[in-house]
Amino acid sequence: MTLSAGEANQLKQAPAVEGVIPAALHRWSPRAYADKLVSDADLKKIFEAVRWSASSANEQPWRYIVGRKGNETYDKIFSSLFEGNQAWAGRAPVLMIGLANTINSKGSTNGAAVYDLGQSAAMLVLQAADLGLAAHQMGGYDRDKARQLFGIPAEYHLGAAIALGHQGDPSLLNERQQEQEITPRKRKELSEFVFDGWGEALKLS
Ligand SMILES: Cc1cc2nc3c(=O)[nH]c(=O)nc-3n(C[C@H](O)[C@H](O)[C@H](O)COP(=O)(O)O)c2cc1C
């Protein structure tokens, strides 16, 4: 049985928890993308959210290379993806790579650069979700190839590639991906990662 995009979306929702930022509950990482462009206006909003991320010493070490379907940048990012990601990501209208400058403005190593890039990517995916868009981050790509194709300097760490677009019908996917697209999301309990002393769950009434 093939489900519609809306039905798949329903299956992926986190249970509602009152007071939690809606985008944090609605966000998930689809593999099916509709044949619909992402507007410049939405991209600008997404990168404004990134822009106002916190960063160590306000270094703002993140950089994003953004490809739109049909252009050379997109093709370069797509060609760097591992096969398993190429099998679905080529339908997303936007492909990106997030990078972090590991050298700070004083010329020293910025040990927080990768942390800051990750935090900015979280802002990116939450803002996308708030706009009704979906983002799927991918560690599975050939960083050496991407570095070479774009001429990225050695001091830049390549983080995740990111597919962005409007969530589409699971029927666009192969059988295995369709299954992944409708499998409910699982998470650890708070007691497994929120501690009061090492390994001791913090009691929250
Ligand atoms: C840094 C990072 C790398 C990831 N790499 C891949 C990837 O290469 N391919 C893929 O299909 N999903 C990838 N994902 C997506 C995760 O599998 C997904 O976020 C996780 O299973 C939780 O699902 P959800 O995002 O729908 O909540 C990656 C996510 C992150 C944050």
The ligand as an SDF file (V2000), in Angstrom:
LIG
                    3D

 31 33  0  0  0  0  0  0  0  0999 V2000
   25.2530   14.4740   10.6100 C   0  0  0  0  0  0  0  0  0  0  0  0
   24.1640   13.6290   10.0090 C   0  0  0  0  0  0  0  0  0  0  0  0
   24.4700   12.7370    8.9950 C   0  0  0  0  0  0  0  0  0  0  0  0
   23.4550   11.9790    8.3780 C   0  0  0  0  0  0  0  0  0  0  0  0
   23.7600   11.1860    7.2970 N   0  0  0  0  0  0  0  0  0  0  0  0
   22.7710   10.6020    6.5940 C   0  0  0  0  0  0  0  0  0  0  0  0
   23.0430    9.9600    5.3530 C   0  0  0  0  0  0  0  0  0  0  0  0
   24.1650    9.9330    4.8500 O   0  0  0  0  0  0  0  0  0  0  0  0
   21.9960    9.3800    4.7020 N   0  0  0  0  0  0  0  0  0  0  0  0
   20.7180    9.4030    5.1970 C   0  0  0  0  0  0  0  0  0  0  0  0
   19.8100    8.8710    4.5440 O   0  0  0  0  0  0  0  0  0  0  0  0
   20.4300   10.0340    6.3650 N   0  0  0  0  0  0  0  0  0  0  0  0
   21.4090   10.6350    7.0550 C   0  0  0  0  0  0  0  0  0  0  0  0
   21.1180   11.3420    8.2120 N   0  0  0  0  0  0  0  0  0  0  0  0
   19.7250   11.4210    8.7000 C   0  0  0  0  0  0  0  0  0  0  0  0
   19.5410   10.5940    9.9670 C   0  0  0  0  0  0  0  0  0  0  0  0
   19.5510    9.2180    9.6590 O   0  0  0  0  0  0  0  0  0  0  0  0
   18.2240   11.0170   10.6410 C   0  0  0  0  0  0  0  0  0  0  0  0
   18.3210   12.3550   11.0520 O   0  0  0  0  0  0  0  0  0  0  0  0
   17.9100   10.1310   11.8590 C   0  0  0  0  0  0  0  0  0  0  0  0
   17.6580    8.8110   11.4570 O   0  0  0  0  0  0  0  0  0  0  0  0
   16.7120   10.6410   12.6380 C   0  0  0  0  0  0  0  0  0  0  0  0
   15.6030   10.7520   11.7870 O   0  0  0  0  0  0  0  0  0  0  0  0
   14.7820   12.1230   11.6670 P   0  0  0  0  0  0  0  0  0  0  0  0
   15.7630   13.1790   11.1880 O   0  0  0  0  0  0  0  0  0  0  0  0
   13.7290   11.8590   10.6240 O   0  0  0  0  0  0  0  0  0  0  0  0
   14.2520   12.4480   13.0090 O   0  0  0  0  0  0  0  0  0  0  0  0
   22.1080   12.0820    8.8340 C   0  0  0  0  0  0  0  0  0  0  0  0
   21.8080   12.9850    9.8830 C   0  0  0  0  0  0  0  0  0  0  0  0
   22.8060   13.7560   10.4510 C   0  0  0  0  0  0  0  0  0  0  0  0
   22.4410   14.7490   11.5200 C   0  0  0  0  0  0  0  0  0  0  0  0
  1  2  1  0
  2  3  1  0
  2 30  2  0
  3  4  2  0
  4  5  1  0
  4 28  1  0
  5  6  2  0
  6  7  1  0
  6 13  1  0
  7  8  2  0
  7  9  1  0
  9 10  1  0
 10 11  2  0
 10 12  1  0
 12 13  2  0
 13 14  1  0
 14 15  1  0
 14 28  1  0
 15 16  1  0
 16 17  1  0
 16 18  1  0
 18 19  1  0
 18 20  1  0
 20 21  1  0
 20 22  1  0
 22 23  1  0
 23 24  1  0
 24 25  2  0
 24 26  1  0
 24 27  1  0
 28 29  2  0
 29 30  1  0
 30 31  1  0
M  END
$$$$
